[in-house]
């Protein structure tokens, strides 16, 4: 496949290289029609409250609990789903948290080699929570946090990504896979830009 030129940034992406997508979709990501909302301050507050519940339930093996995805970026339009990433030293530690999550109302979604997903819907708020365990050495974790931090720091990057998201939702309101594909190129360009700018992932503590 030929090299992709990013129209918004003076950089390019070599599609012959191995590209790891930002995250695997969960069941909630396939709800249609796709809605992209303007940023809500409540998303950060809801993450904080949910993180506190999770930290109280998890054992000491969980390294950090991060807010990821578009709702983690102030000012960025997003699907109204709060994505949460508990960071673990290994996937055995993630598996150990299952009973704690079930006690909080989470349901198992899927498992991959370096990813374990659960989800919960709170009808009282209402709010959908998607939870993604990643180990500290995961390339996907590195990409997710780098992308988030770069978007938080750069208004021009947020505008470019939001435009791609809104166009994708308008073009593919009932096709989540096509929606994701339509915004993957700009996301990849922004990750390349972030790495060229020296961004490296960092996370707090649980």
NORCORDA-V448873 format. One line per field, one symbol per residue. ss: DSSP state (h for helix, s for strand, l for the rest). phi: phi as a letter, one per 40 degrees, with the letter a starting at -180 (. if undefined). psi: psi as a letter, one per 30 degrees, with the letter a starting at -180 (. if undefined). A space follows every 50 residues. Layout:
ss=???
phi=???
psi=???
//
This chain:
ss=lllssllllllsslllllllllllllhhhhllllllslllhhhhhhhhhh hhhhhhhllllssssssslhhhlllllsllssssssssllhhhhhllhhh hhhlllssssssllssssssssllllssssssssslllhhhhhhhhhhhh hhhlhhhhhhhhhhhhhhhhhllllhhhhhhhhhhhhhhhhhhhhhllll llllll
phi=.cccccccbcaabcccccbbccaccbdccccbccbbccdbcccccccdcc dccccccccccccabbcbgcccbdgccaccbccbbccbcacccccccdcc ccccgcbcbabbdbabbbaabbccccacbbbbcbcdcccccdcdcccdcc cccbccccccccdccccccccbcbbdccdcccbccccccccccccccgcb caacbc
psi=klkkkkffkhllkjgfljkklelkkleffgkllkkjllkkffeeeeeeee eeeeefflaffkeljkkaleffjkfkllkhkjkkjkklflfeeeefgeee eefggkkkelkaehkkkllkkjfeelkkkkkjkklegkeeeeeeeeeeee eefjeeeeeeeeeeeeeeeefhfgieeeeeefgeeeeeeeeeeeeffgkk kllal.
//
